Amino acid sequence: MSLTRTIYKTVLAFSLALVAVFTLALGAILYHTYEQDAQNTLIQRTHDVANQLRIPDDQRLDLLQEQIIPTARITLIASDGTVRYDSQIAAADLPNHSERPEIRAAIEAGDAVSNRYSDTLKTDTLYAAVRLDDGSVVRLAQTRHSLFSFMMDLSLPLILLLGIVALLCLFLTKWLTRRIMRPIEDIDLNHPQSNVLYEEMTPLLTRIDDQQKRMRVQNQELAHAETMRRDFSANVSHEMKTPLTVISGYAELLKEDMVRIEDRRRCAGMIYDEAQRMRALIDDVLTLSRIEEAVDAVSNDIPIDIRAIARTEVARLTSCAADCRVRLVITADTSGVCQQDNGVSSMKGVSAEQTAPVRLMGTQSLCAQMMHNLVENGIRYNHSGGTVRVSIVRTKNGCCKIAVGDTGMGIEPDQYDKIFERFYRVDTSHSKETGGTGLGLAIVKHAVKRQGGSIQIFSRVERGTVFVLTFPSLDDRRRVLQSASPPSKDEPTSIGGCSQ
């Protein structure tokens, strides 16, 4: 599709139509004006001839024979319609003219003009008739062109004019196209809104600018995702390399029979521990991948009793807590977890019954993994003789609040966001001692967001840390799940007045 061709077709069609209509209108106006002038001239000539014929009847024929009007035919008709004289045709050959319209009109009114087809001359003819004193009528006739004939005479000039117009339109179109396209060719697509262009182009430039902004954001997200993927792959490889090296080394010693009998049990234990560590890493990686892949698949969420899940996970981690000399406590009030003497903010005033189920819309496995990781982190990063408290309550507006607090080493404020990154550890010097894969809190973050919740951290160094998870009420969450807007992958969610 060519802009030049489009403009040319439009301008040419408009110009040809305009010229044709103008020519036809002007031709019709000229024709009627010319005919009116011809009628006036012919009737005046007829009166002049009639004045000359106001003489005795026997002298009229001689006078008529002397009258020579090259452009007009003279006819003298008696009062009874008999043709007494005609300048072009023998009078004896002409029929009675009493029924001719101009003759009847002249007899009645004194003079008349008629434009009609002549049966005698076989052509369109203009007639002017004047009544004489004795009742006879003198008539002058002049051959005329019809309107159609007049227009046909204009056809050749009209065709030439249309051809000239077509050529002019071609040159005009090329000039217009260059003029129109010049500012468009100079558009700065990198900054669409900065262009001074036609007003009609503003919506297009706005759309281009919006699309470029979205593309830049998408490119940044893709670059960030690619960086995260590379870092994740590198971290997984690094984390798996250490246990594999230990397993490979001790296995080689056992294979070459280079380990004393009394040390073989210790070597086998090292191999087992590292294998378990590698298996835990693989399980966490798979869990994180499943959560990320199913972040928008919320249609299967059901009401979950999170308090029952918390009791189950605390029971599972009791032996681990005993080994670390950490006490596990489940309370029914977040103020028991978040007291000021623990170095964190207070959440007093939130109450719930001790035995009543507290439900949230989610997935059983995700809730269990989330609670397990939070409690296990509280145990691993705690001091000997410390405490991990878990509180789950239903607030007055129906939201579910989960608080998991410890009395451990605490977290610096500048590390609040970093602790949810994959493989990030607050204290890298003790990472080997505390164990873990470095993916626990990353799994918690994705699990919380997957279920429409948000996370807050309250911590002081060497005084302890509290993770507060807030989930929307069952009704609010159901409304969200029924709508077409699932929770964002990157932003925390606050629903139904549940403040973060």
PyMOL commands that set and color helices and strands:
alter all, ss='L'
color gray80, all
select helices_A, chain A and resi 3-52+57-66+91-93+101-109+147-153+155-185+192-194+199-255+261-293+306-316+318-323+334-336+340-342+364-380+413-415+418-420+428-434+440-450+474-482
alter helices_A, ss='H'
color red, helices_A
select strands_A, chain A and resi 73-77+83-86+111-118+123-131+137-143+302-305+327-331+359-362+387-394+400-406+454-460+464-471
alter strands_A, ss='S'
color yellow, strands_A
deselect
rebuild
show_as cartoon
